[in-house]
Amino acid sequence: MRKNNTQNTMTGGIGWFSSFMLIVNNITGPGLVVMPLVFAQGGWVLAVASLGVCMAVSFGCGLMLLEAVRSVPGNKGFSGAVEIGELIEGGVSRRWAWVLTAILIASFHMNLIASILEASQTLDAMLTQYFPNQSCALEIHPAQRFTCHPTHNSTEAHPTDSPYGDSYVISLGYILIMATTIPLSRWDIDGNIHVQNAAFFLMNVVLMYWCVAGYFEGPGSKDGVPSFGSSTSIIPGTILFNFAFVTTLPSWAAEKHPSVGVKSVLWSAGWFSTVLFAVVGLLPAFYWDFSTGSADLLTVLLNGKTTSGFTKVTAYAFPLITVVTSIPIYSIVIRKNLVSARICSQPAGFFWGAIFPWMVSVPLYAGSMLESIADWSGAFITIPLNFILPAYFFLATIKDTPEEESSDEELIHVEDAETDPDESDCESQSTPAAASVIDWSRFFASRSAARTAIWTFIALCAASNVAAVSVKFVALAEGSREG
């Protein structure tokens, strides 16, 4: 693995609680409002089991990826600005590096575009609800015109997330969200941390309110939440999409405070997010009817006949206080990866991270593309990038680590090594730098056993990815025959 030549200009000032809230915000996001649909159509047993498995696997893969990043020469203690794109460049051939980097950036763009769609569509729905004559859009397809009246709202017969139906538009909500998030994308993650903290608290307040209000306002599901649903194909891709956060961890690690323990933050944030997914998926699925259609929770709340005015306001506000804040984070991660891998300059990285996704979002705005993006990108991209690649790069750390570094005297846990920021200069220079994120010798008797286990894990992930994609295509073929 080649030496890191990237100069780190970060102050490393993100503390434990800010790190916890940042990672929870990265895990939750656009996929959160699709969870009631997953529980209602896929069944709560498989949904809860999939959440637990995905959390455990993503936690382990996050540790493996960060250990691989930490092992890059010049990046001990995450002192260098090493991104996963740089790992790809130094870990595989140049031809494969271009392919994998393209897939990586495409994955970030999928998450970013899903956030853009959810935020823009919800803000447009609010504007058309309260200011119907002032909420205008430039329609591009099928007609070319300015319109101040949505042409097709969501109905039970034709559920759609866009207030403009299937028309391609550049809407007022789209422009307002773009004007808000692009300036934030010019900062680093540390510069956005106060926005992330505020979003975390407001998100949890809104979610708790929905869980309580649904008991009084929701019409109730026709058949309740099934143990095993009739459409289990929606489960793998959508839940995997929610845990597509592993590849963003190196950007956080480069800016965290040296005293922040990696394992404690990831473990706490992972379990908190898993419980949140389960509660938000289960309770609204009881309170509202998701048995048919493909509309997400926000669309159901906004179009519900029994939903109170205040609940609709919170539904409008949810993307503005949560999803909008994820847009600059993904833009920053895209820019940092492109620059770190020396693919483009800072200005070009800003364009691909902060401008290009908005251009692509225009044709995807129509209809109910949010659920489709979460479902299909989760099935195709999440496992290779967030599970297989971290395990593969972790293999290099086992191979390249000298035998004596595996001894109990020299392998120090991150939490023990990084808990006291006031230690002497000598200790702070040696202990955090030598600390391992994950110690393979605690689980395996030899390197060969560790490598065999990692390769077995990679093979299982690859098989799971093939199975998830196959399930999607089988469901698509059955739907085509029924249609």
Helices and strands as residue ranges (DSSP letters): H 16-27, G 30-34, H 35-42, H 44-70, G 76-78, H 84-91, H 94-130, E 137-141, E 145-147, E 168-171, H 172-184, G 190-192, H 193-217, H 234-242, G 246-248, H 249-253, H 262-287, H 297-303, H 309-318, I 319-323, H 324-340, H 346-350, I 351-355, H 356-364, H 369-377, I 378-382, H 383-383, I 384-388, H 389-400, G 403-406, H 414-417, H 425-434, G 440-442, H 447-482
